[in-house]
């Protein structure tokens, strides 16, 4: 499956953005989708994920209450709605597909990765 992330940009603190992850070339409904991010000089870290099995959503503590992940299987797309953005949210955001439905905060559980989309939040 191929993944295409989009929707990044330059915003001010407190603003919102919606990222999209469009999938093609595979049975989208059997993959859990996760979002990860990598800031300057940092390792790639988990942001959010949604299970293919029951649509259970998982979030990193740092984004709980501000970010919402959702999926539209009819459009083969997963969204990450990001509200109340902070400068520390600045990073390249990646979406990835996994055949697992648990442990979705682990990078090693993901087999397919999209290219990143840059999110920059100014103070």
N, C-alpha and C positions, 0 to 999 in steps of 0.2 A: 504494500500500500504506500502511496506517495502522499505526503502532507505539505500543505502550503499555509504558512502563517502570515497574517496581515493585520493591519489596523494600528500599528504602532505610530508614535509621533512625539512631538515636543509639546508638553502641556505645563501648566502651573500647578503648584501644590493646591490640593483641594478639588482639582478637576477630575473628570472621568474619561475613560477610554474603553472601547470594546474591541478586544482582539478576536479574530476569527481563525479557525484552523479547518481548512477544507481538505477533504480526503478524496483520493481517486485510486482506481486500480485494485481495489480489494473489497471484501465484504465488511464495510464500515461498522455494521451493527454488532460484530463479534469482537470488536476491539474496545478496550478501555482507553480513554484518552487523558493524557496528563499535560500540564503546563509546568515548565521549569524556567528558571531565569539565571542569568550569569552576569553579575555586575563586574565592573573593572577590577581586576586583580583578585577576583573571588572564584570559588568553585561553583559549578552549576548546582542550583538548589531547587527543591520541590516547591511548587506554588499551590497547585490544585489538581484534582483528578476526578473523573467521573467514570464509574464502573459500567461496563457493557451489560452486566448481568441484571442489575436491579437499579441502575442509575444512582447508586449511593455516591455521594459527593464527599471529597476529602479536601481539607485545606491546611496549609501551613499556619501555624499560630499567628504569624506576622501579618496575615491577610484576612483572617477570619473576621466576618462582619463588614468587610469592605469589598471583597471580591466574590463574585458568583460565577460558577461554571455551569454550563448547560449544554445540551446536545440536541440536534435536530437530525435524526437518522434519515428522514426523507430528503434532506439537503446534504447529507454526508458532511456535516459541519458541527464543530464544537465552538462555543463562544466562551470568552472570559470577560465578564463585565467588571471593570475596575473602577471603583468609586473612591472618593477621598484620597486621592493619590498623594504620596509623600515623596520627597527627594530620594529617600532610601529605596524606593521602588524602581529607581533608574537601573535598567539592565537590558540585555538582549533576552527576549522571551522566545522560548522554543516550545512547540507542541510535539508530542510523541504518542505512539500507539503501542499498546501492550495487549498480549493475549491473556494476561492475568486479570483477576477481579479483586485481588487483595494485595496488600503491600505496595500500593501504587505510589508511595512516596519514594520508592527506591529506583534510582536511575537504571540499575541493572535489569529491571523488569520490562524495560521498553526495547522493542526491536526496531522500530522505525521512527525516524526523526525528521522534522521539517527544518527548513532554514529558519533562522531567527528573525524576529522583528524588533527593532529598537524602540524602547520606551524611555523617554527622558523627561524627568519631572524637575522643574526649576522651582527654587524657593522664593 
